[in-house]
Amino acid sequence: MKQENAWATEICKKVSALYNDNFNIPVYEDDNLPKATLGITYFKNFKPTAIAINANFMKYASTASVINTIKHEWAHYYLGKTGIYTCNTKKFHNKDFELLCLQIGCEDFLSTKADSADYDSKVWKYVLYCPHCGKILGGYDRKCKTLKQINFVKCGYCGNYGVEYKENK
């Protein structure tokens, strides 16, 4: 089910105001997005039409992570609206995107995948984390190859090996 979210829309409008932009597309919670997709910006002919944020993510993640995801999706919106995204754009997380994310205070601009989120333990059966830097690196519903070969996993934030996982009951 898709439901418009006034709080997320207001965040987008405030960021848009910094760029003299009139934000006018819907922002909604979508409980049909896959767990690993925290947010998505929809486009038609490279122009943004809507932003969707994962409803479970909004329910269980920290406010800071949700705001970061909203800003991440807003950056996609803005680059599409201003014509920087075109049919020749092969990589949407490019240098223009990275620079805009840094300007608006979006801390984790590389991905809106769950490996960058701090999902609450109610969402995933297994949570992968780094004991060195304290970051949550991912969530899994089953004991996959990554968890079985945990000794070879390197933290994407601090670069240390020794990543661990915990099982949520």
N, C-alpha and C positions, 0 to 999 in steps of 0.2 A: 504494500500500500504506500502511496506517495502522499505526503502531507507537507504543505508549505510550512517553513519555519521562519517566523518573524525575527528571532534573535540572530540567526545566521544571515538573513537578508540585511539586517541592520549593520552587521560587521562588514559585509560587502559594500554597502553604501558609504560607510565611514572611510574605508580604504579608497573607494572610487573618488570621494570628495578630494582626497589628496592629489588626484590627477585631473581634477576638473571634469570628471566623467559622471554622466547620469546613469547610474546602475539601474537597469530596468528588466532584468530577466528573473524568472522564479528560482528560488533556492528552496529545496525541499528535502525532507528526510525520506529515504527509500529503504524499506525493509526487505526488498528483493535483491539488493546488491550482494554479491558474494562477500564472505567474511573478509577476504584479503583486499577488497576494494573499499577504501575508506571514503573516497569521494571521486566524483567524475564530473567533468564539464562536457555537456553535449553541444555539438556543432552541427550546423547545416550550411554547406557551401563555405566552410571555414569561418563562419560567424557563430558566436555562442548563442544557444537557445535556452539553456537551463543548467543549473548546478544541482547535483544530487549528493547528499552526504549519507553515508551508511547509518541507518537508524540505530542498530545495535552499538555501533561505535560511539554515537552521540550519547547513548544511554550509559555505557560502561567506561568510557575513556575519561581521562582528566580534561578539565576545561581548557587547559593550555594546549593539549594535543588536538582537541576539536577546533580551536581557533586557528592553530597552525594549518590544519587540513583545509579549513575554509579559505584561508589566505592563499594556500597553494592552488586551490581551484580558481580563486579570483584571478590569480596571475595568468592562468590559462585563458580565462574569460577575456582579460584585458588585451593580451597579445593577439587573440583572435579578433576582437572588436577593432583594434587599431590597424589590422591588416598585416601584422608581422608574421602570423601564421598564414601560409599560402599553400597551394597545391604542390609547391616545391619543397615544403618543410618536411624533412625526413625524420627529424628528431625533435620532439616537443619539449623535452627537458634540455634545451640548448643553452648557449651562453646568454642570450637575451632573457630567457626564462630565469636562469640563475641570478642574473643581475637584478631583475625586477623583484624576485623573492627576497634577496638581501635588502633591497630598498624598503620593502614593506614589513620587514621583520619576520619573515617566514623562515624558521630555523632549519627545517629539514626539507629542502626543496627538491631533493633527488627523487623522492618517491612518495606516493600516497598508499603504498602497500602496507600491510599489517606489520611487516618487519620493522617499521619505524614508529609503531604506535605502542602506547602503554595500555593495551586492553586489560580490563579487569579479569581476574581469574575465572569469572563465570562464563566467558566466551570460549576459551580454548581448553582442551583437555591437557595439553602439554605447553608450557611456556618456556622459551629459550631466553636466557639472560646471560649477561657478562658480570661476573663477580668483581672484576677489576674496576670497571667504570660505572656499573650499576644500571646500564641500559637494558631494556627489554628488546630482544632482537627478533622475536617471532612467536607465532602461535600455531599449534598443530592439533588436529583432531585425532590423529593416529600416530603411532610410533613409526615414523618414516625413516628413510636412510640417513637423513641428517642427524636425527637423534641417536640412531644406532652407531654412527661413526662420529660421535661428539668430539673425540680427541683431535680430529682434523679440522674442526670448525674454528675459524678466526673471527674475532669481533670486528665488525665493519666500522665501529666508532673509534676504538682505541688501538686496534691492531693486535691485541693480545690473544694468544691461544688459552685454553682453559675455560671455554664457554661451558655453561651447565644448563640443565633444564630441570623443571619441577613438574610433577604431575598434580593436577587439580582434581579433587574428588568431587 
